[in-house]
Amino acid sequence: MSVTFTHPASPSHRSGNGDTHAVMYWVKRPAYELALAVPQASHAGARGARPRVCVRVKTPCQGRSFILEMPEVEQFYGDLLQMIEYIQSERRRAEAPIP
């Protein structure tokens, strides 16, 4: 699955324009979606592409702000912690010497 950051609709959206990233970690909740996307190999060198976090709030919002109830904030925090743990374990795996 890949995502382009020229279209804000969804982490699963893909078009032929913009930087294309592969979704490595994706959380779908009733109030939001949270995705970790890394540059695809063919795009990694282009324009200094870097990993990105995409957050899509599903609740209708006014302007650029949104509201999460406290249980949703706690769930979001937990999801972010799990994403950070995933990133750290992948870094350790990538840096581990090959036996």
Beta strands, then each sheet from edge to edge (+ up, - down):
strand 1: 2-4
strand 2: 20-28
strand 3: 32-39
strand 4: 52-57
sheet 1: 1+ 2- 3+ 4-
end
